[in-house]
Amino acid sequence: MTGFCHSDMTTLDGPGRTMKRSGTGLIPLIALDGPTPLYRQLYGWFQHAIVEGRLRPGQRVPSTRALARELKISRIPVLTAYQQLHAEGYLESFTGAGTCVAASIPEEALKTASRAARRPPRKIAARLSSGVDAVLALPPDPKQPGAAFRVSLPALDHFPNDIWSSLLTRHARHPAPRHLAYGDPMGDIGFRETIADYLSMARAVRCDASQIMVVAGSQHGLQIAARALLNKDDAVWMEEPGYPGAHRAFAIAGARAVPVPVDADGLDVEAGLARAPHARAAYVTPSHQYPMGMTLSAARRMQLLSWAARHDGWIIEDDYDSEYRYAGHPIAAVQGLSAEDRVIYAGTFSKVLFPALRVGYLVIPKSLIAGFSAARDAIDLFPATLFQLALADFVREGHFARHVRRMRMLYMERRALLISALGEIGQVEIVSAEAGMHLVALLPRGADDRAISERAAAAGLSVQPLSLCCLEKPKRPGLILGYGGTDARRITAGMRRLSALL
Ligand SMILES: Cc1ncc(COP(=O)(O)O)c(C=O)c1O
C-alpha cells in the first residue's frame, strides 16, 4: 500500500496524558493488567482511542516492535491486536510509512461516536408495528402455569409418557432422509390422513387430507387464517365475552374486532348483522362457547352460514375442547353443515394431550388451500416432522382414543367436585355446560373480578376474571375456573381459600 501518515502529533488531545515519546515515535501509555488476554487489552485500548477521537484518522501509531519493547511484553500479542485492528478497518499500513489510523474513517462519524460514548445511554422510544401496539393495548394474559384452577390445562400427570417416548424413539432412531429434510407447508401427508379420518368420524367434519394443515396449536392456526384472509381494518365478529387469545391473534393481524354478544343460543347473529354486516370473518366456538359454555343452536348455525354465503364472509370455527362432553350426544361441527365450504375449522391437541406439544390443525376450504399454503410457507415454512410421525401412530394405534376416554371420566369427577364445592361457598352462580375443562362462576353484580383474581393469584390460585374476555363493558363479573389439571385435593383446598377471599 502506498500513502502517508501524519507525524504531526500536536493535534492530539492531551498528548502528554496519553502518549510518551520513544525512539520510534509516540508510545501510548497503556496500563495492562487483569485476566483479559494482553492482545484483547491492546485491541480494546486502540479501538476506544480511535472511536473517542484520541487517535485521529491518518495518525501514525507505533510499530509493533517499539510498542512491545516499551510495554515490556512479547511482540506476539501486539501483532495479534494490530492484525485484528487492520481486519476491522481501524488501522492501515503503508510501505515505508508505517502503520496509521485508517484515513477512511470519517471524522464526523468519530465525533458522533465519541460524543455518544461520553453520554449516558439514552432511552429510545421504540416504534413498533400497529399490530403490536394493538396487542399491547389489550389486557395481558395473566399466565400462572401450575397454579390451581388454571384454565386450558389438562391432567398432565395422567399423560402416558412411556408410550409417547417409545413412539418418539421409534421415529427418531432410524429416520428416513425425507423426514429430516424440508417438508410440505401443509404437514406430513400420513398424519394429515389420520387427522382427516378422525375428524370425519368424531366431529362430522367434511374433509379429505388435502384440506388439512398441521399447525403449531390453534393459536398459530388463527394467525395463519388471519394473515391469509384479512387486510388491515377488516372487521371480524368476535364472540362477547370471547377467547382473549383470539382477540390477540386478530389484533396483531391488523383486523378490527367487532364484539357480538352471546346469549343462551350462542352468538347473536342478528346483532352481528346490525353491527357489521360486511365483516370479512366471524370467529366462533360453536360446540362449547369460550368461556360461557353454551352450544350454538341449530337456528343460529343456519343464520351464520347464510350470512357467510350472502356477504362473502368466512367462519372461523375454533373447536378447542369438544372431545370432552359428559352428557348427551357429541355436537357436530358447523364445518360439516356448510354447503358453500365457507368454514375454516381449527382444532388442537393441546387440551387432549398437553399444550407444550404445540400441534393443532386447520381444515381449509378447497378454494383457499393454495393461498393458506403460500401464507404458511412465508410464515414458518412447515411443521416439525418428528411429533407428526409419533402423533400419527399415537392416534392410529388407539392410544389417543383410550386417553380421551380415561380423561373424560377423570374430568367428570373433578367437575362434579368443583360444582359441589362452589355450591357450598354460595354467593356465586355457576354457569356450567356439561363439557370441556372449565366452568364460569358469576359473581354478584358490582364485584371486581380482576381484583379478586389478583388476590387469588397471591394465594396460589389461577382464577381468570371473566372481564378479561370482554372487549366492551362486561355485563356481569365472574371467574373462570379450570378443573382439568387440578386434582381433587387441590380443588377442595383451593375452594376453601377462594371462599375465604370472597
Ligand atoms: C378457545 C381456545 N382456542 C384456542 C386456544 C389455543 O390453544 P392452542 O394451545 O392449541 O394454541 C385455547 C387455549 O386455551 C382456547 O381456550
The ligand as an ORCA input file, in Angstrom:
! r2SCAN-3c Opt
* xyz 0 1
  C     -60.905    -21.234     22.932
  C     -59.453    -21.532     22.723
  N     -58.958    -21.517     21.485
  C     -57.660    -21.747     21.258
  C     -56.775    -21.993     22.273
  C     -55.314    -22.162     21.938
  O     -54.892    -23.447     22.033
  P     -53.521    -23.930     21.425
  O     -52.706    -24.369     22.591
  O     -53.860    -25.035     20.506
  O     -52.885    -22.784     20.698
  C     -57.239    -22.014     23.576
  C     -56.298    -22.250     24.677
  O     -56.517    -22.052     25.791
  C     -58.626    -21.786     23.808
  O     -59.117    -21.799     25.045
*
